[in-house]
Amino acid sequence: MTQVFPIILAAGQGTRMRSDLPKVLHPVAGKPMLQRVLETCKKLTNDRLAVVYGHGGEQVKQLTQEDGIVWVLQAEQRGTGHAVAQAIELAPDEAIVLIAYADTPLIRSETLQQLIAHLGDAALAVLTSKPVSPTGYGRIVRNAQGAVLRIVEEKDADEPTRAIREINTGFMVAKGSDFKRWLKQLTPNNAQGEYYLTDCIGMAVAEQREVKAVLCADPVEAEGVNNRVQLARLERVAQQRQVEALMLAGVTVADPARLDIRGQVKAGKDCFIDVNVLLLGEVELGDRVIIEPNCVIQDANIGHGAHIKANTCIESAIVAAECEIGPFARLRPGTILAEQAKIGNFVETKKAKIGRGSKVSHLSYIGDAEMGADVNIGAGTITCNYDGVNKFKTTIGDRVFVGSCTQLVAPVTIEDDATIGAGSTITKTAPAGQLTLARAKQMTVKGWQRPVKEQK
């Protein structure tokens, strides 16, 4: 199997982004553009790949510490040819060198594999496209027989050349030995005074060798990002792709334009996702999950038949089958719900294990707690788990009933089948099967009169 050696160009300053963040670190669908291109290129090789970086320096390198990535500094940006020259000596002579771009986040590995497959005995293969408007791109110039002769950058093109619709996407492949030879011959004799990688096409033709052009079926896939308008456009395309994949997997989406996925989502059959839902990180949905409007779900596992009601936020939590959450609930990291548990409106949980069939129906906070099965937590109940320095645990057994407006001051244990009277502040173990109260004695002050506002 022929070795593929990708070189990803990520050194550009991206001045049109008008940002302190390096352009290649701006996210599309929740991932930095460079990360997306890295993941795509890694599917094409079992060996190393190179990333040429410049603007943003260490900030760009900090994106990943994965093995197999060689970071190459382009201290001075002098064009694409100069950028590739910084890394080309890392490539074996017989390897197929793939030139890729970190600001082209939607490129697919299947498209690049097709480009590699077309190289064959040719000197070079270049990925081309026919966008609606070719403005800003280098044009593919062919002879009368349709063979590729050269690529002319727009700033160096005359009017007939600018009228050509087929453009250079920048992605190209050739043997390492060929790139090494051509790159040494580059000169900056052009309108921008830069070393153009595209001049390699003319050199290959001068050697009387074939240059193949592989047309990208979807022009959007090969679009680059130079400003925030283009970034937003590709964000919508990325979202459309991901949502369509979900729907093809058996998910009903109320409005595909109003679901955003910023990460990876796995979903079972017959799920329903309503409008204005945001899925972040790693999210897994079982069969028949219902998600109502305006929910944010991040790094969570939602079991079969769970019902997530409107305006609920779930982060780093596990929700088992047939649970009911919300509306207006917040499940914070470390929350684990067993089957058929219920978390109602204006309830917040954090690092809490809620047992099978247990209910926290409204206006409560349950944190650093472990709760058994079939527990009922009344409205306004809180676990007082923090003393200002340390966190403490509340343990609640099976079939416990906690009355409304109760404070459970941790560390504390409520044993199986205990009942806590409403309005109690519990600081000691509540024994199994007993009613425990902790209230101030009620009294009435006879003769008391309300204050009256003084007349001015």
Buried (B, 14 or more C-beta within 10 A) or exposed (E): EEBBBBBBBBBBEBEEBEEEEBBBBBBBBBBBBBBBBBEBBBEBBEEBBBBBBBBBBEEBBEBBEEEEBEBBBBEEBBBBBBBBBBBBEBBEEEBBBBBBBBBBBBBBEEBBBBBBEBBEEBBBBBBBBEBEEBEEBBBBBBEEEEEBBBBBBBEBBEEEBEEBBBBBBBBBBBBBBBBBBBBEEBEBEBEEEBBBBBBBBBBBBEEEBBBBBBEBEEBBBBBBBBBBEBBEBBBEBBBBBBBEEBBEEEBEBBEBEBBBBBBBBEBBEBBBBBBBBBBBBBBBBBBBBBBBBBBBBBBBBBBBBBBBBBBBBBBBBBBBBBBBBBBBBBBBBBBBBBBBBBBBBBBBBBBBBBBBBBBBBBBBBBBBBBBBBBBBBBBBBBBBBEEEEEEBBBBBBBBBBBBBBBBBBBBBBBBBBBBBBBBBBBEEBBBBEEEBBBEEEEEEEEEEEEEEEEEE
